[in-house]
């Protein structure tokens, strides 16, 4: 199973105690056979990746419900910035278009309402499938 044609994946990272935390994310294919998405440096995903690179990924719908007939794939993930983030950002904007603008807008509104603003898309995540 590959993720090239998927719009969303269920990205599962792990807390220090091993508890899995699944989050739906967009996904793009990178040039070196890896996959990526952008997120906030203040997100739980980024914070959990600071402690372990072990993750699972699975094709899903926008709410993170796994697609029927798929199973989780073991992978590793790492947070990136600089040129790698620029590549991910360009590919996300090319694939998702206007949705990126809407997502940023609603993220900003949500941050104002919750009085807890976090940066939008300031780090990338590179996923490497195992096996």
Secondary structure per residue as TSV (DSSP state, phi and psi in degrees):
chain	resnum	aa	ss	phi	psi
A	1	X	-	360.0	136.4
A	2	X	-	-121.1	168.2
A	3	X	-	-111.1	2.8
A	4	X	T	-52.6	-41.7
A	5	X	T	-97.2	9.4
A	6	X	-	-84.7	141.2
A	7	X	S	-86.5	-38.5
A	8	X	E	-132.0	150.3
A	9	X	E	-129.8	156.1
A	10	X	E	-93.7	108.1
A	11	X	E	-98.8	116.4
A	12	X	E	-112.0	117.6
A	13	X	E	-111.1	173.1
A	14	X	E	-126.9	135.4
A	15	X	-	-70.2	170.0
A	16	X	T	-57.0	-33.7
A	17	X	T	-84.6	3.1
A	18	X	-	93.2	-1.8
A	19	X	-	-67.9	125.8
A	20	X	E	-76.5	143.4
A	21	X	E	-130.4	112.4
A	22	X	E	-96.8	138.9
A	23	X	E	-139.9	132.5
A	24	X	E	-75.6	137.6
A	25	X	E	-139.5	159.7
A	26	X	E	-72.0	163.1
A	27	X	-	-147.2	139.6
A	28	X	E	-127.5	153.2
A	29	X	E	-89.0	131.1
A	30	X	-	-96.7	166.8
A	31	X	T	-64.5	-26.2
A	32	X	T	-98.8	21.5
A	33	X	S	83.6	6.8
A	34	X	-	-100.2	178.5
A	35	X	E	-126.4	162.2
A	36	X	E	-156.1	167.2
A	37	X	E	-156.7	165.1
A	38	X	E	-106.3	157.6
A	39	X	E	-156.2	-176.6
A	40	X	-	-94.2	143.0
A	41	X	T	-63.3	-18.8
A	42	X	T	-93.1	2.4
A	43	X	S	-77.1	157.8
A	44	X	H	-60.6	-37.5
A	45	X	H	-57.4	-50.2
A	46	X	H	-63.8	-40.1
A	47	X	H	-66.4	-41.3
A	48	X	H	-66.9	-35.1
A	49	X	H	-68.4	-17.6
A	50	X	T	-68.9	-18.6
A	51	X	T	-107.4	-28.2
A	52	X	-	-153.7	140.6
A	53	X	-	-92.2	-4.1
A	54	X	E	-72.8	127.2
A	55	X	E	-144.3	169.1
A	56	X	E	-127.5	152.7
A	57	X	E	-134.2	150.9
A	58	X	E	-156.8	135.8
A	59	X	E	-55.1	139.8
A	60	X	E	-149.8	178.2
A	61	X	-	-92.0	-176.8
A	62	X	T	-63.9	-21.1
A	63	X	T	-93.1	-0.6
A	64	X	-	89.5	7.7
A	65	X	-	-76.4	124.7
A	66	X	B	-58.7	143.5
A	67	X	-	-69.8	140.8
A	68	X	T	-59.6	139.2
A	69	X	T	82.6	5.9
A	70	X	-	-112.1	162.1
A	71	X	-	-135.8	158.8
A	72	X	-	-63.7	143.4
A	73	X	E	-110.1	132.2
A	74	X	E	-72.9	140.9
A	75	X	E	-155.3	172.8
A	76	X	E	-120.8	155.3
A	77	X	E	-141.8	149.9
A	78	X	E	-142.1	148.3
A	79	X	E	-85.0	136.2
A	80	X	E	-131.1	158.1
A	81	X	-	-136.9	-170.2
A	82	X	T	65.8	-142.3
A	83	X	H	-57.8	-35.4
A	84	X	H	-64.3	-40.2
A	85	X	H	-66.7	-39.1
A	86	X	H	-61.2	-43.5
A	87	X	H	-61.8	-46.6
A	88	X	H	-62.0	-46.3
A	89	X	H	-58.7	-43.6
A	90	X	H	-63.4	-42.1
A	91	X	H	-70.9	-36.3
A	92	X	H	-65.1	-46.5
A	93	X	H	-63.2	-38.5
A	94	X	H	-66.6	-38.8
A	95	X	H	-80.0	-40.2
A	96	X	H	-105.3	-11.2
A	97	X	T	52.3	-127.6
A	98	X	H	-60.9	-23.9
A	99	X	H	-59.6	-30.1
A	100	X	H	-66.3	-38.9
A	101	X	H	-66.5	-44.8
A	102	X	H	-61.9	-42.7
A	103	X	H	-60.6	-44.0
A	104	X	H	-64.4	-42.2
A	105	X	H	-61.5	-50.0
A	106	X	H	-67.1	-31.1
A	107	X	H	-64.5	-40.7
A	108	X	H	-66.8	-43.8
A	109	X	H	-62.3	-45.0
A	110	X	H	-60.7	-38.8
A	111	X	H	-64.8	-37.2
A	112	X	H	-68.0	-44.0
A	113	X	H	-63.6	-43.6
A	114	X	H	-81.9	-8.6
A	115	X	T	58.1	36.4
A	116	X	-	-147.3	86.2
A	117	X	-	-86.7	134.7
A	118	X	-	-123.0	153.8
A	119	X	-	-60.5	152.3
A	120	X	S	-106.1	121.7
A	121	X	S	57.5	37.1
A	122	X	-	-91.1	-3.5
A	123	X	E	-138.0	155.6
A	124	X	E	-110.8	161.5
A	125	X	E	-125.0	125.8
A	126	X	E	-105.5	126.1
A	127	X	E	-108.5	129.6
A	128	X	E	-118.0	117.3
A	129	X	E	-70.6	144.1
A	130	X	-	-89.5	151.4
A	131	X	-	73.8	360.0
